[in-house]
Amino acid sequence: MTTVRALDDLEGEPHANAFPDAEPKTIRLTLAAGEEVPPHDHPDREIVFYLVEGEIELTLGEETYEVTAGDVARFDGDQDISPRAVEDSIALIVLAERAAS
């Protein structure tokens, strides 16, 4: 089955689930300038974070990364994660279950 969704049509702020009840979890994150998501983690997930528009300071554990529109980051969800919008921003986040090793 193929499903196509427009990011602009997704409902929910700041998080909108593109494909509810489907794996991998795919989320549109919308943050206004100065808005942030408190530190949290996603155990047992690998995360791909694609910034569609704007600028984000992405804190992963003790490190902070400047992410601008068009950048993509991949990281382990077993650490504190906290994005903060430097300017109005939209990101697409994919949270995939970590494969058993």
N, C-alpha and C positions, 0 to 999 in steps of 0.2 A: 504494500500500500504506500502511496506517495501522498504527502500532505504539504501544501505550500501555504505559508502565512506571510502577510506583510507586517513588518515590525510596527508600523504606525497604527495598525488595526488591533494590536494586542491591548487588552484591558488590564488595568492594575498599575498602581504607582507605589513605590518606586519599582517594584518587581512585577513583571508580567510573565506568566508561564506560557511559552509558545505552543507546547504540546502536552497539556495536562495528562497525567497518568501514563506517560511514555518515557522510555529511556533512550538516550541519555537525557537528563533534565536540561532544558534549554530555556534560558531566562533573558528577557530584555530588562536592563537596569537603566532607569532614567533618574538623573540627579540634577538639581539646579545648582548653580554656582554656590560654593560654600557648604553644600549639603554633603553628609557622609554617612556611611554605614558603619555602625560600631564594630569593633573587632569580634570576629567569630571564626569558626572553622567548619569544614565539611569533611569529616573523617571518612576514609575509604573512597575518596573521590580524586580524580585527576581533573584539573580545571583548565579550560581554554577561555581566555578573556580577550575579546575583540572590541576595540573602541571604534564605534561607528562615527561618532562626532563628538567634538569637545576636547577637554583635557582633564586627566585624572591623576591624582597622586595615589598610587596603589601601594599600600603598606602590606608587606608579606613578612610575618615574623618581625625581625628587627630592621629589615631593609625597606626603603621607600623608593619606588620607581616612578619616573615621570612618563606617563603614557599619553600619546597624542593621537588624534583621529587617524585611523589606518593602521595603528600598531596592534600587534597580537602578542599575548603572553600566555605561556603554558606553565603551570605550577601544581604542586601537591597541595591538596586541601587539608592536610594534617598540620596546619600552622594557622596562626591568627592572620586573618585577612580583613583589610579595612580600606575600601576605596573612598576618596574624598574628591569631589568635583572642584577643579580650579575654575572652570567655566561650565555652563550648561552642557550636559553630556548624556550620551546614549551609548550603552555597551550591550553586546550580545555575549552571554556567558553560557558555556556548555560544561556541565558537571557530569562526567562519565564515571561509572563505577570502575574502581581499580581492578584490573585483572588479577586473579589469584596467581601467586608466584610459586 
